[in-house]
Amino acid sequence: MDTRFPPNFLWGTATAAHQVEGNNINSDIWLLEHVPGTPFVEPSGDAVDHYHRYPEDIALLADLGFNSYRFSIEWARVEPEDGFFSPAAINHYRQMLLACRAHGLRPMVTLHHFSSPRWVIARGGWADPATAASFARYCGRIARDLGDLIDSICTINEVNIAFLLSELGLLPSGIASRGEPPAFVIHAARALGIGPGDFHCFLYAATDRVRDVILLAHQNAVAAIKAERPALPVGMTIALQDLQAVSGGEAVRDTIRHRIQDVFLEAARGDDFVGVQTYSRERFGPDGKLPPEEGVELTQMYYEFWPEALEATLRYAHQIAGVPTIVTENGIATTDDTRRAAYYRRALEGVARCLQDGLDVRGFYAWSAFDNYEWSLGYRPVFGIIAVNRDTQERIVKPSARWLGEVARNGGF
Ligand code: BGC
């Protein structure tokens, strides 16, 4: 098939500060990594030291052929205490943006990617509407100080992540039960000087109240950014697996899809774009979620190898949100890089079919630029198109990076 993409199509890779920078010590996730009973298999430590190595990293991504780079600004660094904005941290991100510009990479910036400053959680976290106001203040500050160099902004990465994890039974054990909170919550709350019932971090809190605060935070952030930079495109990103119904599972699937996808897609309706982040599919029967289908290859995440999921979620996002989409994340965790290249080829064929049908898809960001810290799973799952020797921090380009970079350079394959 012809997979020509529009000339202005955004081709990039994505990272998140906590997963690549290293030593994000003022964040709630760092705290969670280090408390007794932590659900994280290992701490993030130096990660891939992107905080110091971004000049070479950005140059490498540009050399490979990409024209954009999606990275996140770490709120816990920019505002390490309530109301104190660090000029040094803001300048650090200014230098990153300048490096992107110098190499012809259009920067897409995410302002919240799972991790929050510790003080935010100590003050009620994502269950407190005051967090929406604090987040908007920080976003406005970034728009004011750095907006001249930013190409587009994702306010919050995967606004629905905790709801997805909760619905699919993937929250750490004990977190969703009404009984005694798990030890790690008790310890983390104690470290912050709050009670365990008041610990509401972004990744694990999945109540209606939290959903409302997150969506309010997005709305307030859009307003704060637009007040500073009216022309800067702003959206949020949503984790969208292709939710399939089999043998009469439609009603169950639709109910779950409403809770974990529709309410968030509907909230994106007035935005400049919505970020679609897709990795695989989930199947539902009349009794709920089904295990992976027999015979389908599994990735390191135990997801089905299902690159066609992206086409389905793009079509669904267009149907429900009705705004332009950007694939802000897509990828696969595998040690067999030939499977990664095969996955991207099939996923991109799906994007091309969407474009041929007239859907306004504006770009594609591979997750991830580097093998990095996969949250509670540590460094074992490898999503990168570039490997990293974490003893020496040497970058090793994989064949899939060369392939994808050439596709980006040529605008198709
Ligand atoms: C997140 C990334 C994560 C990736 C792979 C997305 O949910 O935005 O931070 O590493 O999926 O699991």
Boltz pocket constraint, residues with backbone or C-beta under 6 A from the ligand:
constraints:
  - pocket:
      binder: B
      contacts: [[A, 16], [A, 19], [A, 157], [A, 158], [A, 239], [A, 277], [A, 329], [A, 367], [A, 373], [A, 374], [A, 375], [A, 383]]
      max_distance: 6.0
